[in-house]
Amino acid sequence: MNTLGLQPPTCVNDVGTLCRAVFDMTGNAWLSGAVNWLANAPLRILIILLVAVIVRFVARRTIDRLAHGASNGKTPRLLRPLKERAPQTVGALVSERRQQRAQTIGSVMKSLVSFLVYGLAFILILGEIGIDLGPIIASAGIVGVAIGFGAQNLVKDFLSGVFMMLEDQYGVGDIVDVGPATGTIESVGLRVTTLRDVNGTVWYVRNGEILRVGNSSQGFAVAVVDIPLGYSADIEAATEVIQRIVTDEVANEPVSEDVLEPPELLGVDKVTPESITVRLTVKVRAGRQWAVQRALRARIIPALEEAGIEPPLGRLFGQK
């Protein structure tokens, strides 16, 4: 007899089940339904949790394996489908650059896997408990929109960091100009990029605030050397001296290791009230333009003085 007047659960129709036995003994529809739920739902919930943990573990281990390899000089398999712009000048830093990029992308993928697996498991468990998911999903959507508006800068930084990593716009060891600061990249994260400028100052730049990136460490660079001359200087003789010195310098080490193409003497580039400027350019390895510029200037200036070429403002201060 149903003592509570409730509709008996459907499980009472199954002969030989615990639900039917409890209902026959007590006549209580609620108790028989509760016994049936306790006999089945916890087991299904346990199975859901177990499967979720196993799937998450296998997925994370797989991602770790794909991200491994940069420490032994190999490109991680996770990065092989992606474009890599690591410059030759980073040398020993290339492994660190690859490893950091692989670990960052891998951490994003592992977080995404955890969110999807546990999120799906949570929804399935709520269904097993018998909770209506409609209002919960609607409320979650509203909360998500509110969080998105409140943390839009954080989301912007994160998304910018993800795309920057995927496109390999820059990495550890690159010399970049990101607008607020210019220097050598020391670390790259999903939210903040860290670089050190020529004065030793460490800059932390939010990825979402980087509107443009000037990378001096990709492909090749051009060493531009401007030589100032006095107004009374013999331009033709000066260019001959410059051409001879530069040709000799780029043919010898260590400058020759950085030069990719023969130097090009462009001639007079600028005329100011103080001087006449002669410009030459040399195509060099990325990131080595400054070293080549310094080496060429160190050879050209003394050679011009030995040849008697008048320096800027020489007519005002006289010659020794």
C-alpha positions as CSV (number, residue, x, y, z in Angstrom):
1,M,0.0,0.0,0.0
2,N,1.3,3.4,-0.9
3,T,1.4,5.2,2.5
4,L,2.3,8.6,1.0
5,G,-0.1,8.6,-1.9
6,L,2.8,9.1,-4.4
7,Q,2.9,7.6,-7.8
8,P,5.0,4.5,-7.6
9,P,8.3,4.7,-9.6
10,T,8.5,2.6,-12.8
11,C,11.2,0.4,-11.3
12,V,8.5,-1.3,-9.2
13,N,7.3,-3.1,-12.3
14,D,10.7,-4.9,-12.7
15,V,10.4,-8.2,-10.9
16,G,13.4,-9.1,-8.8
17,T,14.9,-5.6,-8.4
18,L,15.7,-4.0,-5.1
19,C,13.2,-1.2,-5.9
20,R,10.4,-3.8,-6.3
21,A,11.4,-5.6,-3.1
22,V,11.4,-2.3,-1.0
23,F,8.1,-1.3,-2.4
24,D,6.5,-4.7,-1.7
25,M,7.7,-4.5,1.9
26,T,7.0,-0.9,2.7
27,G,4.5,0.3,0.1
28,N,6.4,3.6,0.1
29,A,6.9,5.0,-3.3
30,W,9.4,7.6,-2.3
31,L,11.6,5.1,-0.4
32,S,11.6,2.6,-3.2
33,G,12.5,5.4,-5.7
34,A,15.3,6.6,-3.4
35,V,16.7,3.0,-3.0
36,N,16.6,2.6,-6.8
37,W,18.5,5.9,-7.3
38,L,21.1,5.0,-4.7
39,A,21.6,1.6,-6.3
40,N,22.2,3.1,-9.8
41,A,22.9,6.8,-9.9
42,P,26.1,6.9,-7.6
43,L,27.6,4.1,-9.7
44,R,26.9,6.0,-12.9
45,I,28.3,9.2,-11.4
46,L,31.4,7.3,-10.3
47,I,31.9,5.9,-13.8
48,I,31.5,9.4,-15.3
49,L,34.1,10.8,-12.9
50,L,36.5,7.9,-13.5
51,V,36.2,8.3,-17.3
52,A,36.7,12.0,-17.1
53,V,39.8,11.6,-14.9
54,I,41.3,9.0,-17.3
55,V,40.5,11.0,-20.4
56,R,42.0,14.2,-18.9
57,F,45.1,12.3,-17.8
58,V,45.7,10.7,-21.2
59,A,45.1,14.0,-23.0
60,R,47.5,15.9,-20.8
61,R,50.2,13.2,-21.0
62,T,49.9,13.3,-24.8
63,I,50.2,17.1,-24.9
64,D,53.3,16.9,-22.6
65,R,54.9,14.4,-25.0
66,L,54.1,16.6,-28.0
67,A,55.6,19.6,-26.2
68,H,58.8,17.7,-25.3
69,G,61.9,17.8,-27.4
70,A,63.4,21.3,-27.4
71,S,65.7,20.5,-24.5
72,N,67.6,18.0,-26.6
73,G,67.9,20.3,-29.7
74,K,64.8,18.9,-31.5
75,T,61.8,20.8,-32.5
76,P,58.8,19.7,-30.4
77,R,56.2,17.9,-32.4
78,L,53.6,20.3,-31.1
79,L,55.4,23.1,-33.0
80,R,56.1,21.3,-36.3
81,P,52.7,22.2,-37.9
82,L,53.3,25.8,-36.9
83,K,55.5,28.4,-38.5
84,E,58.8,29.1,-36.8
85,R,60.8,32.3,-37.3
86,A,63.6,31.7,-34.8
87,P,66.6,33.7,-36.0
88,Q,70.1,32.1,-36.3
89,T,71.5,34.8,-34.1
90,V,69.8,33.5,-30.9
91,G,72.2,30.5,-31.1
92,A,72.0,28.6,-27.8
93,L,68.7,30.4,-26.9
94,V,66.8,28.6,-29.7
95,S,66.1,25.6,-27.5
96,E,64.9,27.8,-24.7
97,R,62.8,29.7,-27.2
98,R,61.2,26.6,-28.6
99,Q,60.7,25.0,-25.2
100,Q,59.0,28.1,-23.7
101,R,56.7,28.4,-26.8
102,A,55.8,24.7,-26.7
103,Q,55.1,24.8,-22.9
104,T,53.0,27.9,-23.2
105,I,50.9,26.5,-26.1
106,G,50.7,23.2,-24.2
107,S,49.5,24.8,-21.1
108,V,46.7,26.4,-23.0
109,M,45.7,23.1,-24.6
110,K,45.8,21.3,-21.2
111,S,43.6,24.0,-19.6
112,L,41.2,23.7,-22.5
113,V,41.1,19.9,-22.2
114,S,40.5,20.1,-18.5
115,F,37.7,22.7,-18.9
116,L,35.9,20.6,-21.6
117,V,36.3,17.2,-19.9
118,Y,35.3,18.3,-16.5
119,G,32.6,20.6,-17.8
120,L,31.0,17.8,-19.8
121,A,31.3,15.5,-16.7
122,F,29.6,18.1,-14.5
123,I,26.7,18.4,-16.9
124,L,26.3,14.6,-17.1
125,I,26.3,14.3,-13.3
126,L,23.7,17.0,-13.0
127,G,21.5,15.0,-15.4
128,E,22.0,11.9,-13.3
129,I,20.9,13.8,-10.2
130,G,17.8,14.9,-12.0
131,I,18.4,18.7,-12.0
132,D,17.0,20.7,-14.9
133,L,20.0,22.0,-16.9
134,G,18.1,24.7,-18.8
135,P,18.1,27.4,-16.1
136,I,21.7,26.5,-15.1
137,I,22.9,26.9,-18.7
138,A,21.1,30.2,-19.0
139,S,22.5,31.5,-15.8
140,A,26.0,30.4,-16.7
141,G,25.6,32.3,-20.0
142,I,24.7,35.5,-18.2
143,V,27.5,35.1,-15.7
144,G,30.0,34.5,-18.5
145,V,28.9,37.7,-20.3
146,A,29.3,39.6,-17.0
147,I,32.7,38.2,-16.4
148,G,33.7,38.9,-20.0
149,F,32.8,42.6,-19.6
150,G,34.5,42.9,-16.3
151,A,37.7,41.1,-17.4
152,Q,37.9,42.2,-21.0
153,N,41.4,43.5,-20.6
154,L,42.6,40.2,-19.2
155,V,40.8,38.3,-22.0
156,K,42.3,40.7,-24.6
157,D,45.8,40.1,-23.2
158,F,45.3,36.3,-23.2
159,L,44.0,36.1,-26.7
160,S,46.8,38.4,-28.0
161,G,49.3,36.1,-26.3
162,V,47.8,33.0,-27.8
163,F,47.9,34.3,-31.4
164,M,51.4,35.7,-30.9
165,M,52.5,32.3,-29.8
166,L,50.8,30.5,-32.7
167,E,52.2,32.9,-35.2
168,D,55.7,33.1,-33.6
169,Q,55.8,36.8,-33.9
170,Y,58.8,37.0,-31.5
171,G,60.5,34.8,-28.9
172,V,63.3,34.6,-26.4
173,G,66.4,36.3,-27.7
174,D,64.7,38.5,-30.3
175,I,65.4,42.2,-30.4
176,V,62.0,43.9,-30.8
177,D,60.3,47.3,-30.7
178,V,56.9,46.9,-29.2
179,G,56.1,50.6,-28.9
180,P,56.3,51.2,-25.1
181,A,59.8,49.7,-25.0
182,T,62.6,48.3,-27.2
183,G,65.0,45.6,-26.2
184,T,65.8,41.9,-26.1
185,I,63.0,39.4,-25.2
186,E,63.7,37.6,-22.0
187,S,60.4,35.7,-21.6
188,V,57.1,35.4,-23.3
189,G,53.8,34.6,-21.5
190,L,50.2,34.6,-22.4
191,R,49.5,37.8,-20.6
192,V,52.9,39.7,-20.3
193,T,56.0,39.9,-22.5
194,T,59.3,40.7,-20.6
195,L,62.2,42.4,-22.4
196,R,65.3,44.2,-21.3
197,D,66.5,47.4,-23.0
198,V,70.0,48.5,-23.8
199,N,70.2,50.3,-20.4
200,G,69.4,47.1,-18.5
201,T,65.9,48.1,-17.6
202,V,63.4,45.2,-17.6
203,W,60.0,46.1,-19.2
204,Y,56.8,44.1,-18.6
205,V,54.5,44.8,-21.5
206,R,50.9,43.5,-21.6
207,N,50.2,41.6,-24.8
208,G,46.9,43.3,-25.3
209,E,48.6,46.7,-25.3
210,I,51.0,45.7,-28.2
211,L,49.6,47.2,-31.3
212,R,52.6,46.7,-33.5
213,V,55.9,44.8,-33.3
214,G,59.1,45.6,-35.0
215,N,61.3,42.5,-34.9
216,S,65.0,43.1,-35.8
217,S,65.9,39.4,-35.5
218,Q,64.0,37.7,-38.3
219,G,65.2,36.9,-41.8
220,F,68.0,39.5,-42.4
221,A,68.9,43.1,-41.5
222,V,70.6,46.0,-43.2
223,A,73.6,47.8,-41.6
224,V,73.3,51.5,-42.5
225,V,76.5,53.5,-42.0
226,D,76.4,57.3,-42.4
227,I,79.7,59.0,-42.8
228,P,79.8,62.8,-42.3
229,L,82.2,64.8,-44.4
230,G,83.2,68.5,-44.4
231,Y,82.0,70.8,-47.2
232,S,85.5,71.2,-48.6
233,A,86.1,67.5,-48.7
234,D,86.8,65.7,-52.0
235,I,83.6,63.6,-52.3
236,E,85.1,61.4,-55.0
237,A,88.3,60.7,-53.1
238,A,86.3,60.0,-49.9
239,T,84.0,57.5,-51.6
240,E,87.0,55.7,-53.0
241,V,88.6,55.4,-49.6
242,I,85.3,54.3,-48.0
243,Q,84.7,51.7,-50.8
244,R,88.2,50.3,-50.3
245,I,88.1,50.1,-46.6
246,V,84.6,48.5,-46.5
247,T,85.4,45.9,-49.2
248,D,88.5,44.9,-47.2
249,E,86.7,44.8,-43.9
250,V,83.7,42.7,-45.0
251,A,86.1,40.2,-46.5
252,N,87.8,39.4,-43.2
253,E,86.5,37.8,-40.0
254,P,84.7,38.5,-37.8
255,V,82.6,40.8,-40.0
256,S,82.6,38.4,-42.9
257,E,80.6,35.9,-40.9
258,D,77.7,38.3,-40.6
259,V,77.7,39.8,-44.1
260,L,75.2,38.2,-46.6
261,E,75.8,40.4,-49.7
262,P,78.5,42.8,-50.9
263,P,78.2,46.4,-49.5
264,E,76.5,49.0,-51.5
265,L,77.8,52.6,-51.5
266,L,74.8,54.8,-52.1
267,G,76.7,58.1,-52.2
268,V,75.7,61.5,-50.8
269,D,72.5,61.0,-48.8
270,K,72.1,64.2,-46.9
271,V,73.4,67.8,-46.9
272,T,73.1,69.9,-43.8
273,P,74.6,73.2,-42.7
274,E,77.1,71.2,-40.7
275,S,78.2,68.4,-43.1
276,I,77.7,66.3,-46.1
277,T,76.6,62.7,-45.3
278,V,77.7,59.7,-47.4
279,R,75.7,56.5,-46.9
280,L,76.5,52.9,-47.4
281,T,74.4,49.8,-46.7
282,V,75.3,46.1,-46.0
283,K,72.9,43.2,-45.9
284,V,73.7,41.2,-42.8
285,R,72.4,38.4,-40.6
286,A,69.4,39.4,-38.5
287,G,70.4,41.1,-35.2
288,R,74.0,41.7,-36.3
289,Q,73.5,45.1,-38.0
290,W,74.7,47.1,-35.0
291,A,77.9,45.1,-34.6
292,V,78.7,45.5,-38.3
293,Q,78.0,49.2,-38.2
294,R,80.4,49.8,-35.3
295,A,83.1,47.7,-37.0
296,L,82.8,49.6,-40.2
297,R,82.8,53.1,-38.6
298,A,85.9,52.1,-36.5
299,R,87.8,51.4,-39.8
300,I,86.4,54.2,-42.0
301,I,86.9,57.2,-39.8
302,P,90.7,56.7,-39.2
303,A,91.2,55.9,-42.9
304,L,89.5,59.1,-43.9
305,E,91.7,61.1,-41.5
306,E,94.9,59.4,-42.8
307,A,93.8,60.2,-46.4
308,G,93.5,63.9,-45.4
309,I,89.7,64.0,-45.9
310,E,88.3,67.0,-44.0
311,P,85.9,66.2,-41.2
312,P,82.7,68.1,-40.5
313,L,83.1,71.7,-39.2
314,G,86.8,71.4,-40.1
315,R,86.6,74.8,-41.8
316,L,85.5,76.4,-38.5
317,F,87.9,74.7,-36.1
318,G,90.8,74.2,-38.4
319,Q,93.0,71.2,-39.1
320,K,95.8,70.0,-36.8
